[in-house]
Amino acid sequence: MGNNQMVSFDYIINAYLKEYDIYIPLIQRNYKWDSGTASKLAADLWKAYLNKQETYTAGMITLHNELNGKMQLIDGQQRIITLYMLLKYLKPHDEYFSFRMERDEGSIKLNIRDKAI
C-alpha cells in the first residue's frame, strides 16, 4: 500500500494489526487521553455511523515496517488504544488485535488481546 492513503479501520486491523507483531516503541508517550477525549472519538464514530457517512477521518496512523514481521506504531497510538478499549467494552470476548508496549518489556507483560486496559 502506498503512503498517505485513506483506509478503513477494518483494513488497518486486518492488514496490519492482526498480521504483524505491532509494538509501541519506547520513545512514544504513555496513553494520555482523558475520558472526554476518548468519549469524543466514540461519539464522533457513532454519529458518523448513524448518519451513514461513507467516510470518517480519525486522523493519521503511521506504522514503520521493520521487515522482520514487526511494525512500530509511530503515530496514532492514542486512537488505536481508544478504539481497542471501545471494541472490548462492546464485545469483551471477541479477539480484535494485539500490540505491545516496548517500555513494558521485562516487566509485567501487557497483552491487549486478552485483557482490557
MMTF fields as JSON, N, C-alpha, C and O atoms, coordinates in Angstrom:
{
  "mmtfVersion": "1.0.0",
  "mmtfProducer": "UNKNOWN",
  "numBonds": 467,
  "numAtoms": 468,
  "numGroups": 117,
  "numChains": 1,
  "numModels": 1,
  "chainsPerModel": [1],
  "groupsPerChain": [117],
  "chainIdList": ["A"],
  "bondAtomList": [4, 2, 8, 6, 12, 10, 16, 14, 20, 18, 24, 22, 28, 26, 32, 30, 36, 34, 40, 38, 44, 42, 48, 46, 52, 50, 56, 54, 60, 58, 64, 62, 68, 66, 72, 70, 76, 74, 80, 78, 84, 82, 88, 86, 92, 90, 96, 94, 100, 98, 104, 102, 108, 106, 112, 110, 116, 114, 120, 118, 124, 122, 128, 126, 132, 130, 136, 134, 140, 138, 144, 142, 148, 146, 152, 150, 156, 154, 160, 158, 164, 162, 168, 166, 172, 170, 176, 174, 180, 178, 184, 182, 188, 186, 192, 190, 196, 194, 200, 198, 204, 202, 208, 206, 212, 210, 216, 214, 220, 218, 224, 222, 228, 226, 232, 230, 236, 234, 240, 238, 244, 242, 248, 246, 252, 250, 256, 254, 260, 258, 264, 262, 268, 266, 272, 270, 276, 274, 280, 278, 284, 282, 288, 286, 292, 290, 296, 294, 300, 298, 304, 302, 308, 306, 312, 310, 316, 314, 320, 318, 324, 322, 328, 326, 332, 330, 336, 334, 340, 338, 344, 342, 348, 346, 352, 350, 356, 354, 360, 358, 364, 362, 368, 366, 372, 370, 376, 374, 380, 378, 384, 382, 388, 386, 392, 390, 396, 394, 400, 398, 404, 402, 408, 406, 412, 410, 416, 414, 420, 418, 424, 422, 428, 426, 432, 430, 436, 434, 440, 438, 444, 442, 448, 446, 452, 450, 456, 454, 460, 458, 464, 462],
  "bondOrderList": [1, 1, 1, 1, 1, 1, 1, 1, 1, 1, 1, 1, 1, 1, 1, 1, 1, 1, 1, 1, 1, 1, 1, 1, 1, 1, 1, 1, 1, 1, 1, 1, 1, 1, 1, 1, 1, 1, 1, 1, 1, 1, 1, 1, 1, 1, 1, 1, 1, 1, 1, 1, 1, 1, 1, 1, 1, 1, 1, 1, 1, 1, 1, 1, 1, 1, 1, 1, 1, 1, 1, 1, 1, 1, 1, 1, 1, 1, 1, 1, 1, 1, 1, 1, 1, 1, 1, 1, 1, 1, 1, 1, 1, 1, 1, 1, 1, 1, 1, 1, 1, 1, 1, 1, 1, 1, 1, 1, 1, 1, 1, 1, 1, 1, 1, 1],
  "groupList": [{"groupName": "MET", "atomNameList": ["N", "CA", "C", "O"], "elementList": ["N", "C", "C", "O"], "formalChargeList": [0, 0, 0, 0], "bondAtomList": [1, 0, 2, 1, 3, 2], "bondOrderList": [1, 1, 2], "singleLetterCode": "M", "chemCompType": "L-PEPTIDE LINKING"}, {"groupName": "GLY", "atomNameList": ["N", "CA", "C", "O"], "elementList": ["N", "C", "C", "O"], "formalChargeList": [0, 0, 0, 0], "bondAtomList": [1, 0, 2, 1, 3, 2], "bondOrderList": [1, 1, 2], "singleLetterCode": "G", "chemCompType": "PEPTIDE LINKING"}, {"groupName": "ASN", "atomNameList": ["N", "CA", "C", "O"], "elementList": ["N", "C", "C", "O"], "formalChargeList": [0, 0, 0, 0], "bondAtomList": [1, 0, 2, 1, 3, 2], "bondOrderList": [1, 1, 2], "singleLetterCode": "N", "chemCompType": "L-PEPTIDE LINKING"}, {"groupName": "GLN", "atomNameList": ["N", "CA", "C", "O"], "elementList": ["N", "C", "C", "O"], "formalChargeList": [0, 0, 0, 0], "bondAtomList": [1, 0, 2, 1, 3, 2], "bondOrderList": [1, 1, 2], "singleLetterCode": "Q", "chemCompType": "L-PEPTIDE LINKING"}, {"groupName": "VAL", "atomNameList": ["N", "CA", "C", "O"], "elementList": ["N", "C", "C", "O"], "formalChargeList": [0, 0, 0, 0], "bondAtomList": [1, 0, 2, 1, 3, 2], "bondOrderList": [1, 1, 2], "singleLetterCode": "V", "chemCompType": "L-PEPTIDE LINKING"}, {"groupName": "SER", "atomNameList": ["N", "CA", "C", "O"], "elementList": ["N", "C", "C", "O"], "formalChargeList": [0, 0, 0, 0], "bondAtomList": [1, 0, 2, 1, 3, 2], "bondOrderList": [1, 1, 2], "singleLetterCode": "S", "chemCompType": "L-PEPTIDE LINKING"}, {"groupName": "PHE", "atomNameList": ["N", "CA", "C", "O"], "elementList": ["N", "C", "C", "O"], "formalChargeList": [0, 0, 0, 0], "bondAtomList": [1, 0, 2, 1, 3, 2], "bondOrderList": [1, 1, 2], "singleLetterCode": "F", "chemCompType": "L-PEPTIDE LINKING"}, {"groupName": "ASP", "atomNameList": ["N", "CA", "C", "O"], "elementList": ["N", "C", "C", "O"], "formalChargeList": [0, 0, 0, 0], "bondAtomList": [1, 0, 2, 1, 3, 2], "bondOrderList": [1, 1, 2], "singleLetterCode": "D", "chemCompType": "L-PEPTIDE LINKING"}, {"groupName": "TYR", "atomNameList": ["N", "CA", "C", "O"], "elementList": ["N", "C", "C", "O"], "formalChargeList": [0, 0, 0, 0], "bondAtomList": [1, 0, 2, 1, 3, 2], "bondOrderList": [1, 1, 2], "singleLetterCode": "Y", "chemCompType": "L-PEPTIDE LINKING"}, {"groupName": "ILE", "atomNameList": ["N", "CA", "C", "O"], "elementList": ["N", "C", "C", "O"], "formalChargeList": [0, 0, 0, 0], "bondAtomList": [1, 0, 2, 1, 3, 2], "bondOrderList": [1, 1, 2], "singleLetterCode": "I", "chemCompType": "L-PEPTIDE LINKING"}, {"groupName": "ALA", "atomNameList": ["N", "CA", "C", "O"], "elementList": ["N", "C", "C", "O"], "formalChargeList": [0, 0, 0, 0], "bondAtomList": [1, 0, 2, 1, 3, 2], "bondOrderList": [1, 1, 2], "singleLetterCode": "A", "chemCompType": "L-PEPTIDE LINKING"}, {"groupName": "LEU", "atomNameList": ["N", "CA", "C", "O"], "elementList": ["N", "C", "C", "O"], "formalChargeList": [0, 0, 0, 0], "bondAtomList": [1, 0, 2, 1, 3, 2], "bondOrderList": [1, 1, 2], "singleLetterCode": "L", "chemCompType": "L-PEPTIDE LINKING"}, {"groupName": "LYS", "atomNameList": ["N", "CA", "C", "O"], "elementList": ["N", "C", "C", "O"], "formalChargeList": [0, 0, 0, 0], "bondAtomList": [1, 0, 2, 1, 3, 2], "bondOrderList": [1, 1, 2], "singleLetterCode": "K", "chemCompType": "L-PEPTIDE LINKING"}, {"groupName": "GLU", "atomNameList": ["N", "CA", "C", "O"], "elementList": ["N", "C", "C", "O"], "formalChargeList": [0, 0, 0, 0], "bondAtomList": [1, 0, 2, 1, 3, 2], "bondOrderList": [1, 1, 2], "singleLetterCode": "E", "chemCompType": "L-PEPTIDE LINKING"}, {"groupName": "PRO", "atomNameList": ["N", "CA", "C", "O"], "elementList": ["N", "C", "C", "O"], "formalChargeList": [0, 0, 0, 0], "bondAtomList": [1, 0, 2, 1, 3, 2], "bondOrderList": [1, 1, 2], "singleLetterCode": "P", "chemCompType": "L-PEPTIDE LINKING"}, {"groupName": "ARG", "atomNameList": ["N", "CA", "C", "O"], "elementList": ["N", "C", "C", "O"], "formalChargeList": [0, 0, 0, 0], "bondAtomList": [1, 0, 2, 1, 3, 2], "bondOrderList": [1, 1, 2], "singleLetterCode": "R", "chemCompType": "L-PEPTIDE LINKING"}, {"groupName": "TRP", "atomNameList": ["N", "CA", "C", "O"], "elementList": ["N", "C", "C", "O"], "formalChargeList": [0, 0, 0, 0], "bondAtomList": [1, 0, 2, 1, 3, 2], "bondOrderList": [1, 1, 2], "singleLetterCode": "W", "chemCompType": "L-PEPTIDE LINKING"}, {"groupName": "THR", "atomNameList": ["N", "CA", "C", "O"], "elementList": ["N", "C", "C", "O"], "formalChargeList": [0, 0, 0, 0], "bondAtomList": [1, 0, 2, 1, 3, 2], "bondOrderList": [1, 1, 2], "singleLetterCode": "T", "chemCompType": "L-PEPTIDE LINKING"}, {"groupName": "HIS", "atomNameList": ["N", "CA", "C", "O"], "elementList": ["N", "C", "C", "O"], "formalChargeList": [0, 0, 0, 0], "bondAtomList": [1, 0, 2, 1, 3, 2], "bondOrderList": [1, 1, 2], "singleLetterCode": "H", "chemCompType": "L-PEPTIDE LINKING"}],
  "groupTypeList": [0, 1, 2, 2, 3, 0, 4, 5, 6, 7, 8, 9, 9, 2, 10, 8, 11, 12, 13, 8, 7, 9, 8, 9, 14, 11, 9, 3, 15, 2, 8, 12, 16, 7, 5, 1, 17, 10, 5, 12, 11, 10, 10, 7, 11, 16, 12, 10, 8, 11, 2, 12, 3, 13, 17, 8, 17, 10, 1, 0, 9, 17, 11, 18, 2, 13, 11, 2, 1, 12, 0, 3, 11, 9, 7, 1, 3, 3, 15, 9, 9, 17, 11, 8, 0, 11, 11, 12, 8, 11, 12, 14, 18, 7, 13, 8, 6, 5, 6, 15, 0, 13, 15, 7, 13, 1, 5, 9, 12, 11, 2, 9, 15, 7, 12, 10, 9],
  "groupIdList": [1, 2, 3, 4, 5, 6, 7, 8, 9, 10, 11, 12, 13, 14, 15, 16, 17, 18, 19, 20, 21, 22, 23, 24, 25, 26, 27, 28, 29, 30, 31, 32, 33, 34, 35, 36, 37, 38, 39, 40, 41, 42, 43, 44, 45, 46, 47, 48, 49, 50, 51, 52, 53, 54, 55, 56, 57, 58, 59, 60, 61, 62, 63, 64, 65, 66, 67, 68, 69, 70, 71, 72, 73, 74, 75, 76, 77, 78, 79, 80, 81, 82, 83, 84, 85, 86, 87, 88, 89, 90, 91, 92, 93, 94, 95, 96, 97, 98, 99, 100, 101, 102, 103, 104, 105, 106, 107, 108, 109, 110, 111, 112, 113, 114, 115, 116, 117],
  "secStructList": [7, 7, 1, 1, 7, 7, 7, 7, 2, 2, 2, 2, 0, 0, 0, 0, 0, 6, 6, 1, 3, 3, 3, 3, 7, 6, 6, 1, 7, 7, 7, 7, 7, 7, 2, 2, 2, 2, 2, 2, 2, 2, 2, 2, 2, 2, 2, 2, 2, 2, 6, 6, 7, 1, 7, 7, 7, 7, 7, 7, 7, 3, 3, 3, 3, 7, 1, 1, 1, 3, 3, 3, 3, 3, 3, 7, 2, 2, 2, 2, 2, 2, 2, 2, 2, 2, 2, 2, 2, 2, 7, 6, 6, 1, 7, 7, 7, 7, 7, 3, 3, 4, 4, 4, 6, 6, 1, 1, 7, 7, 7, 6, 6, 6, 1, 7, 7],
  "xCoordList": [0.833, 0.0, 0.883, 1.936, 0.472, 1.23, 1.067, 0.245, 1.839, 1.779, 0.601, 0.13, 0.14, -0.877, -2.163, -2.698, -2.65, -3.928, -4.969, -4.652, -6.202, -7.274, -7.743, -8.103, -7.739, -8.19, -9.094, -9.113, -9.827, -10.756, -10.033, -8.955, -10.66, -10.136, -10.105, -9.169, -11.145, -11.195, -9.964, -9.372, -9.584, -8.394, -7.133, -6.306, -6.986, -5.806, -5.739, -4.671, -6.88, -6.909, -6.53, -5.667, -7.168, -6.951, -5.642, -5.029, -5.205, -3.99, -2.717, -1.637, -2.834, -1.634, -1.687, -0.832, -2.68, -2.691, -2.836, -2.323, -3.517, -3.656, -2.514, -2.268, -1.823, -0.819, 0.619, 1.484, 0.879, 2.249, 2.36, 1.365, 3.578, 3.879, 3.996, 5.042, 2.928, 2.876, 3.321, 2.884, 4.192, 4.575, 4.701, 4.99, 4.473, 4.637, 6.037, 6.328, 6.918, 8.31, 8.466, 7.612, 9.562, 9.883, 9.794, 9.43, 10.113, 10.125, 8.729, 8.6, 7.685, 6.325, 5.839, 6.223, 5.005, 4.451, 3.452, 2.976, 3.145, 2.109, 0.743, 0.606, -0.244, -1.611, -2.025, -1.969, -2.44, -2.729, -4.16, -4.552, -4.949, -6.283, -7.123, -7.132, -7.833, -8.771, -10.111, -10.273, -11.061, -12.341, -13.088, -13.824, -12.912, -13.578, -13.084, -13.885, -11.773, -11.197, -11.604, -11.985, -11.518, -11.906, -13.399, -13.8, -14.219, -15.66, -15.986, -16.918, -15.226, -15.455, -15.217, -16.004, -14.132, -13.881, -15.022, -15.515, -15.45, -16.544, -17.836, -18.546, -18.145, -19.369, -19.306, -20.3, -18.145, -17.99, -18.166, -18.807, -17.598, -17.756, -19.222, -19.736, -19.891, -21.3, -22.159, -23.047, -21.886, -22.64, -22.433, -23.388, -21.202, -20.92, -21.68, -22.209, -21.73, -22.471, -23.963, -24.582, -24.533, -25.968, -26.322, -27.399, -25.419, -25.648, -25.266, -25.343, -24.854, -24.452, -23.372, -23.365, -22.456, -21.323, -20.467, -20.19, -20.055, -19.185, -17.752, -16.997, -17.362, -16.003, -16.038, -16.899, -15.088, -14.875, -13.371, -12.722, -12.821, -11.386, -11.05, -11.415, -10.353, -9.991, -8.579, -8.135, -7.877, -6.515, -5.498, -5.835, -4.262, -3.149, -2.77, -2.721, -2.508, -1.929, -0.702, -0.795, 0.443, 1.693, 2.344, 2.566, 2.647, 3.344, 4.671, 4.755, 5.701, 7.011, 7.292, 7.397, 7.414, 7.674, 9.162, 9.987, 9.504, 10.902, 11.372, 12.528, 10.495, 10.804, 11.196, 11.819, 10.839, 11.113, 9.837, 9.885, 8.698, 7.42, 6.965, 5.9, 7.772, 7.43, 7.165, 7.758, 6.26, 5.969, 5.862, 5.282, 6.439, 6.31, 5.076, 4.866, 4.272, 3.166, 3.733, 3.922, 4.001, 4.687, 3.706, 3.965, 2.594, 1.607, 0.224, -0.059, -0.632, -2.0, -2.249, -3.315, -1.267, -1.442, -2.617, -3.301, -2.865, -3.983, -5.305, -6.182, -5.445, -6.668, -6.789, -7.872, -5.688, -5.731, -6.075, -6.903, -5.451, -5.751, -7.2, -7.886, -7.67, -9.063, -10.023, -11.019, -9.737, -10.564, -10.605, -11.667, -9.45, -9.408, -10.275, -11.051, -10.141, -10.933, -12.421, -13.22, -12.799, -14.199, -14.7, -15.777, -13.932, -14.317, -14.428, -15.354, -13.479, -13.511, -14.693, -15.237, -15.092, -16.262, -17.526, -18.391, -17.627, -18.817, -18.922, -20.01, -17.798, -17.78, -16.531, -15.521, -16.595, -15.399, -14.761, -13.579, -15.496, -14.939, -14.393, -13.769, -14.619, -14.102, -12.627, -12.16, -11.912, -10.494, -10.367, -10.835, -9.746, -9.62, -8.194, -7.939, -7.286, -5.883, -5.084, -5.648, -3.796, -2.956, -1.77, -1.41, -1.182, 0.057, 0.717, 0.104, 1.94, 2.665, 3.369, 3.561, 3.742, 4.435, 5.868, 6.116, 6.798, 8.209, 8.659, 9.504, 8.116, 8.531, 8.187, 8.777, 7.23, 6.809, 7.559, 7.336, 8.445, 9.172, 10.099, 10.783, 10.109, 10.918, 10.167, 10.642, 9.001, 8.161, 6.89, 6.922, 5.825, 4.56, 4.168, 4.115, 3.899, 3.516, 2.094, 1.197, 1.906, 0.599, 0.199, 0.659, -0.655, -1.147, -2.581, -3.483, -2.782, -4.078, -5.075, -6.273, -4.599, -5.505, -6.379, -7.533, -5.855, -6.552, -7.163, -8.096, -6.674, -7.104, -7.47, -6.829, -8.495, -8.818, -7.795, -7.244, -7.551, -6.577, -7.214, -6.578],
  "yCoordList": [-1.166, 0.0, 1.236, 1.247, 2.255, 3.499, 4.341, 4.044, 5.363, 6.282, 7.234, 7.521, 7.716, 8.776, 8.457, 9.3, 7.248, 6.875, 6.743, 6.311, 7.112, 6.946, 5.496, 4.992, 4.839, 3.453, 3.304, 4.168, 2.227, 1.989, 1.384, 0.805, 1.534, 0.858, -0.649, -1.335, -1.152, -2.579, -3.013, -4.055, -2.218, -2.538, -2.509, -3.417, -1.49, -1.388, -2.577, -3.155, -2.946, -4.073, -5.366, -6.105, -5.646, -6.931, -7.018, -8.084, -5.933, -5.971, -5.76, -6.177, -5.127, -4.804, -5.294, -6.072, -4.847, -5.146, -6.638, -7.114, -7.372, -8.814, -9.598, -10.739, -9.024, -9.746, -9.549, -10.373, -8.487, -8.173, -8.111, -7.949, -8.243, -8.021, -6.506, -5.923, -5.879, -4.422, -4.035, -4.617, -3.049, -2.539, -1.032, -0.412, -0.468, 0.968, 1.165, 0.708, 1.847, 1.969, 2.8, 3.613, 2.568, 3.216, 4.741, 5.393, 5.311, 6.768, 7.39, 8.603, 6.577, 7.106, 7.341, 6.626, 8.336, 8.652, 7.588, 6.801, 7.572, 6.685, 7.142, 8.22, 6.315, 6.674, 7.879, 7.831, 8.955, 10.215, 10.712, 11.658, 10.104, 10.637, 10.51, 9.466, 11.585, 11.519, 10.994, 10.772, 10.799, 10.217, 11.127, 10.636, 12.435, 13.361, 13.211, 13.209, 13.086, 12.94, 11.599, 11.527, 10.542, 9.212, 9.178, 8.584, 9.811, 9.85, 10.608, 10.247, 11.654, 12.424, 11.551, 11.587, 10.761, 9.863, 8.863, 8.64, 8.255, 7.278, 7.928, 7.345, 9.131, 9.824, 10.209, 10.097, 10.658, 11.012, 9.796, 9.883, 8.666, 7.433, 7.009, 6.623, 7.086, 6.702, 7.622, 7.159, 8.922, 9.884, 9.607, 9.651, 9.326, 9.006, 7.754, 7.691, 6.76, 5.526, 5.816, 5.369, 6.554, 6.867, 7.683, 7.519, 8.551, 9.386, 8.676, 9.254, 7.419, 6.605, 7.277, 7.187, 7.956, 8.566, 7.477, 6.462, 7.68, 6.699, 6.834, 5.862, 8.035, 8.234, 9.031, 9.885, 8.729, 9.467, 9.515, 8.471, 10.689, 10.819, 10.884, 11.834, 9.867, 9.783, 10.281, 10.315, 10.663, 11.155, 10.177, 9.092, 10.587, 9.824, 8.648, 8.765, 7.53, 6.37, 5.995, 5.731, 5.971, 5.698, 4.459, 4.368, 3.508, 2.283, 2.226, 2.597, 1.763, 1.582, 0.09, -0.589, -0.421, -1.835, -2.111, -1.544, -2.979, -3.329, -4.486, -4.897, -5.017, -6.111, -7.416, -8.277, -7.569, -8.813, -9.336, -10.095, -8.915, -9.313, -8.389, -8.592, -7.362, -6.403, -5.04, -4.658, -4.322, -2.951, -2.08, -2.468, -0.886, 0.107, 0.966, 1.414, 1.188, 2.132, 3.497, 3.794, 4.316, 5.589, 6.706, 7.508, 6.759, 7.812, 7.182, 6.318, 7.614, 7.114, 6.182, 5.575, 6.063, 5.103, 5.46, 4.563, 6.752, 7.14, 6.687, 6.18, 6.872, 6.45, 4.929, 4.387, 4.244, 2.776, 2.182, 1.275, 2.68, 2.165, 2.461, 1.604, 3.663, 4.021, 3.147, 2.667, 2.939, 2.066, 0.661, 0.043, 0.161, -1.166, -1.232, -2.171, -0.235, -0.231, -0.178, -0.83, 0.588, 0.673, -0.686, -1.134, -1.328, -2.646, -3.669, -4.48, -3.628, -4.574, -4.311, -5.24, -3.059, -2.744, -3.284, -3.851, -3.105, -3.54, -5.06, -5.62, -5.721, -7.184, -7.721, -7.993, -7.873, -8.211, -9.559, -9.755, -10.478, -11.809, -11.985, -13.002, -11.019, -11.099, -10.721, -9.91, -11.322, -11.012, -10.091, -10.42, -8.968, -7.99, -7.933, -8.245, -7.546, -7.438, -7.302, -7.114, -7.395, -7.203, -6.333, -6.216, -5.737, -4.991, -4.939, -5.263, -4.542, -4.473, -3.136, -2.431, -2.811, -1.562, -1.879, -2.556, -1.382, -1.683, -1.302, -1.985, -0.233, 0.204, -0.815, -0.807, -1.696, -2.693, -4.014, -4.926, -4.13, -5.382, -5.587, -4.663, -6.798, -7.107, -6.855, -7.22, -6.235, -6.048, -6.855, -7.875, -6.439, -7.155, -7.102, -6.024, -8.243, -8.31, -7.78, -8.128, -6.954, -6.411, -6.946, -6.461, -7.942, -8.498, -8.02, -8.526, -7.072, -6.449, -7.381, -7.102, -8.461, -9.438, -10.069, -10.402, -10.24, -10.971, -10.097, -10.53, -8.894, -8.075, -6.695, -6.126, -6.157, -4.743, -3.9, -4.326, -2.718, -1.822, -1.208, -0.418],
  "zCoordList": [0.0, 0.0, 0.0, 0.638, -0.695, -0.76, 0.488, 1.355, 0.563, 1.693, 1.559, 0.459, 2.706, 2.783, 2.036, 1.316, 2.21, 1.625, 2.73, 3.838, 2.432, 3.392, 3.341, 2.278, 4.472, 4.561, 5.778, 6.655, 5.828, 6.927, 8.127, 7.998, 9.305, 10.493, 10.258, 10.669, 9.589, 9.296, 8.503, 8.787, 7.517, 6.725, 7.592, 7.511, 8.406, 9.282, 10.222, 10.423, 10.8, 11.742, 11.027, 11.501, 9.89, 9.221, 8.446, 8.4, 7.843, 7.018, 7.839, 7.421, 8.986, 9.748, 11.194, 11.615, 11.953, 13.388, 13.685, 14.698, 12.83, 13.028, 12.393, 12.783, 11.443, 10.67, 11.146, 10.85, 11.867, 12.272, 13.793, 14.499, 14.272, 15.684, 15.849, 15.561, 16.309, 16.436, 17.841, 18.834, 17.898, 19.215, 19.196, 18.172, 20.368, 20.558, 21.121, 22.226, 20.367, 20.785, 22.06, 22.413, 22.716, 23.98, 23.885, 24.864, 22.743, 22.607, 22.634, 22.8, 22.472, 22.472, 23.897, 24.822, 24.058, 25.376, 25.808, 24.99, 27.077, 27.599, 27.092, 26.515, 27.315, 26.957, 27.795, 29.024, 27.136, 27.832, 27.677, 28.36, 26.8, 26.586, 27.84, 28.493, 28.174, 29.291, 28.767, 27.567, 29.671, 29.262, 28.291, 27.435, 28.407, 27.492, 26.064, 25.13, 25.884, 24.548, 23.935, 22.767, 24.741, 24.252, 23.921, 22.919, 24.757, 24.514, 23.236, 22.517, 22.951, 21.715, 20.492, 19.546, 20.496, 19.371, 19.232, 18.127, 20.345, 20.297, 19.801, 18.982, 20.292, 19.874, 18.397, 17.681, 17.946, 16.535, 15.63, 14.583, 16.034, 15.255, 15.213, 14.163, 16.365, 16.441, 15.568, 14.852, 15.635, 14.824, 13.337, 12.561, 12.936, 11.534, 11.104, 9.995, 11.99, 11.698, 11.536, 10.57, 12.469, 12.409, 11.171, 10.599, 10.767, 9.58, 8.284, 7.199, 8.412, 7.26, 6.414, 5.187, 7.119, 6.427, 5.809, 6.447, 4.592, 3.948, 4.409, 4.381, 4.837, 5.345, 6.636, 6.847, 7.48, 8.713, 8.916, 8.99, 9.003, 9.167, 10.645, 11.337, 11.117, 12.531, 12.786, 13.934, 11.748, 11.925, 11.373, 10.898, 11.448, 10.882, 11.786, 13.011, 11.148, 11.827, 11.019, 9.82, 11.674, 10.989, 11.577, 12.785, 10.705, 11.087, 10.348, 9.178, 11.032, 10.399, 10.314, 11.335, 9.085, 8.852, 9.021, 8.306, 9.962, 10.205, 9.33, 9.423, 8.483, 7.547, 8.23, 7.609, 9.491, 10.212, 10.868, 11.836, 10.324, 10.899, 12.008, 12.592, 12.307, 13.355, 12.741, 11.731, 13.38, 12.971, 14.205, 15.219, 14.093, 15.153, 14.874, 13.747, 15.897, 15.807, 16.186, 17.365, 15.185, 15.371, 15.715, 16.613, 15.009, 15.251, 15.229, 14.399, 16.14, 16.198, 17.365, 17.461, 18.262, 19.352, 20.26, 20.754, 20.49, 21.357, 20.735, 21.434, 19.417, 18.719, 18.689, 18.909, 18.42, 18.343, 19.713, 19.801, 20.771, 22.12, 22.483, 23.039, 22.176, 22.474, 21.673, 22.214, 20.4, 19.573, 20.165, 20.24, 20.583, 21.175, 22.435, 22.609, 23.31, 24.548, 24.233, 24.905, 23.222, 22.822, 22.322, 22.715, 21.469, 20.966, 22.093, 22.112, 23.034, 24.158, 25.074, 25.67, 25.19, 26.006, 25.345, 26.014, 24.031, 23.31, 23.212, 23.348, 22.978, 22.846, 23.553, 22.904, 24.87, 25.653, 25.329, 25.613, 24.752, 24.499, 23.086, 22.784, 22.235, 20.868, 20.839, 21.638, 19.908, 19.723, 18.509, 17.419, 18.703, 17.621, 17.101, 15.938, 17.942, 17.574, 18.86, 19.938, 18.739, 19.913, 19.539, 18.368, 20.534, 20.364, 21.719, 22.736, 21.728, 22.991, 23.09, 22.099, 24.301, 24.555, 24.952, 25.949, 24.161, 24.373, 25.777, 26.355, 26.336, 27.67, 28.743, 29.824, 28.451, 29.429, 29.305, 30.101, 28.315, 28.158, 29.345, 29.786, 29.85, 31.024, 32.318, 33.393, 32.227, 33.405, 33.188, 32.501, 33.734, 33.557, 32.087, 31.496, 31.504, 30.098, 29.932, 30.7, 28.943, 28.62, 27.267, 26.233, 27.278, 26.019, 25.875, 26.542, 25.029, 24.887, 24.209, 24.195, 23.661, 23.059, 24.127, 23.858, 25.338, 26.375, 27.454, 28.129, 27.636, 28.744, 28.294, 27.411, 28.896, 28.658, 29.404, 30.419, 28.897, 29.538, 30.749, 31.446]
}
